[in-house]
Amino acid sequence: MNKLRVNKGFAMERFSVLCIVILITGCQAAGKCGYESCNPVKDGMINVHLVPHTHDDVGWLKTVDQYYYGDKNHIQNAGVQYILDSVIQQLFADKNKRFIYVEVAFFARWWRQQHDSMRHAVKGLVNQGRLEFILGGWSMDDEATTHYNAIIDEHSLGLEFLRQNFGDCGRPRVAWQIDPFGHSREQASLFAHMGYDGLFFGRVDYQDKFNRAITKSMEMVWQGSPNNLGPSSDLFSGVLYHGYNPPPGFCWDTLCTDDPIMDDEDMEGYNADQKTQDFLNYTKYQSMAYATDHLMMTMGSDFNYQNAHMWFKNMDKLISLVNAQQKKGSKVNLLYSTPSCYLYQLNRANKTWPTKSDDFFPYAHLPHAYWSGFYTSRPTLKGYVRQTNNFLQVCKQLDALAKLEDSDNSTLNIQVLKEAMGVAQHHDAVSGTEKQAVAYDYAMRLSRGNYECQKVVNDAYKKLFPKQKEVPPNQMFCNLLNISMCQATENNKQFTMTVYNPLGRAVSHWVRLPVIGKSYVITDPNGKSVPSQVLPISNVTKNIPERKGSLAENELVFQVALPSLGFSTFFIKMSQQSIKKQRSVVGQIDKADISIKNQHLSLMFDGNTGMLKSMKNLNSGASIPLQQTFQYYIGHPGNSSVKRFQASGAYVFRPLTSASLDFQPTLKKKTLYVQGQLVQEIWQQFSPWVSQVVRLYDQAKYAELEWTVGPIPVNDGKGKEVITKYSTGLQTSGVFYTDANGREILKRVRNHRATWQLKTSEPVAANYYPINSRVYINDNKTQFTVMTDRSQGGSSLQDGNIEVMLHRRLLYDDNLGVGEALNETGADGKGLIARGKHYLFLDTVQNSGALHREMGLRLYMAPSLSFTNSQMKQQEWSQKFYSNWSGLKSPLPDNVHMLTLEQWGGPTIRPSATQPFLVRFEHIYEKGENSALSKPVKFLAKDLFVPFSIKTMEELTLGANLPLADLKRLQWKTKDYTTDSEAVRRRIQAADNFTVILNPMEIRTFQVTLT
Ligand SMILES: [Zn+2]
């Protein structure tokens, strides 16, 4: 094990000299990378690993492209192109120097602009471990508000870039989440399955960090999935000492003002002795918090190294000064290093490490600064990111099913959306903590990517539709259905709608189309008539300023049945005759209680107030009193000048008082009901700017609540944070449950942390947790579940209650760098209106797992609609085109989800082959969630698909950059066990003969070739 540490400097030196000489023609010395390329350490000393690094936000105060070029430097002096230009030259000049690069979104931009000679030379640096990629995702994703599907995709995107261009030496060994605002256990689990050996991060709650520092437990084995995946999800994780900054006084960037090392005694300002002593003192302090003789110091910060020479020149001096003290008995040894070289030494130390099995949310850096506001900040961007992930999956699937070729340009089209999504996962993107102009830039990128993917879907349909040679008409897409606006359905009296279902099982799906007429005839792919209902569009919707130009007065509502991984085409035509069955009755509630009911649920509303009163499950008999209110907190208006004046802002949630405030009760006279054959609705107006529609569709097991909030008024000078609160009366003893990144469920206990004693004077903000897809409470018998359509913050502040924050508008900056108040003003400048949905379930605890797992999947992988203005009737269309098509020969088992289906990789390096596809299968249940569905599941993949069968199948790591058979992770000793370096890999045996076995919560990634 120690052999990797022995001095191999001699051989490396020769390579380096050679490199400098032949730099111009390019040099790819075949040195060693990875752990074998680390600079030597000195055993018996405190080895300080200086890690030169730059933290390059993929958008924050400036857009990603402005940061790349160094544009708009009056906002922030930052230009990534200069950083890479400058660092590379420094690395060429000295074999001992090291640098890590993290954000592939930037590196890819730079790389595409380099000539071959430079690329060759840089490959040489990577091959020798002098330039090392760490993390290697497209961006350093936020961990609180991201969905696992998008996390996996954005890492795969970055890792694939590195694999194609740098091979195995470009494969990052260490994950690096130094800036995200709290850390998710699910992220650790995903990282473990991507094959990382370790993870480092910078932000941990200040109380937790203090405890860890005094108990030398800054570093640990984090159990990413203790109840389901076990040891394969273990990930060694370390908390950095000083965030990701250098020791105070030792920042030598153009952006810093610390003294350089002045080491000529004949000149004024000589400080070398003092600097040396200061550094040794700092080392002593830091070493008190860590368990081994190795310390990591992050030498860099945001956008550092535009002039890398400054940093390296002073670090050279520091290393030489401090190491010179060794002759006088000093036991401190400095070296240029990287996080992986540091990690490797921790591993060598053969210590017993503490474990942790909960997460690091919420994060507070000061008593009044809980970073739980960003869980909700910019709700419309969060919604858009989730929706776009959905469409990206649809796009990739259809590209694969239609086997579009490079001549179709689809790979490039999809790349645009992949990159936009990669950028959007950044910890200042979907988190909502960027400047307004940058938020618009993220949305614009997503919109462009969507447009590119619409072309792909259109091209795929052109291949999949025709029975013979007839070319189908072009598809039109409706991106604004959430505000009942769609040109294709409004401007045509007759049109077709094709709906694609990205799930591996048949689904029924409710469609709502904005229309101008009052009656429509709808025909399904088999020529059968589809029952429908026509509802008026509410004034609330009509008044949304972004809806300008829409002519639609009504919504046409109907249910479509869709085949697994396939599409159906429907034929819709305005009818001259009024169809009685389609009509809706609209009325105003009046004193008497009113209930809406379907086959499964009943909801009762108070006739006097219009408010929800109770919910009953008609199958299980479970029944609860259920009140729902909309309330708001006033954001603390502090000027953030001192700690106690901390303002509520983009990051921080700090309510002025712990009590949330009610709106004026305007509900009663405004509450309407809408009744019809297919859907019952209650329209509630809680205030002039807060409204909601409660829906119960025929046969639905959930109640759908569509909330519309905004413009939040601020003319009283008060910022407001709007919540909805559900009060159920369930006895919950302070316990509630939230999901992590849409996947495993974490148990939360009010005013409690699993591994340390919480003391807090922020009882609301300190109990807020990220909700990506669901939050629930139960009394061991009855469970009340709220599902969301985007990431939001929420809590259970009283037993039996769930509150979820929907929208925030604030007037003060929280002084964490963004420099703007979170004040979204929308299209008309009066304040952004946000709209979204909650889905409520009430059932036994036993039944609830299946309900929320199935619904979670259906929400983020919803069917995708497109339209043509074809006047063809169903019969004519069906002669020419397939109108009901499934890509699967048989549906997937109920507990299996096909997480990924896409054309994959380039033709260069293993694990690519000709025509490879990437497929991920996932078991969507946790252990014990459902008596039948939580069991391991087995199925055959070979002949699963209709358009192709599988010829070969190779299992890869989750990030798809390494054959699983080649993965070997570092092993770590804990009190109870030694982690299993091959736990992830062992699964491969089960993939023989195309049989896929999935255990609860398992995701397996395969590269397949087709016959
Ligand atoms: Zn950052």
Residues whose N, C-alpha, C, O or C-beta is under 5 A from the ligand:
A	BS01	ZN	D57 D179
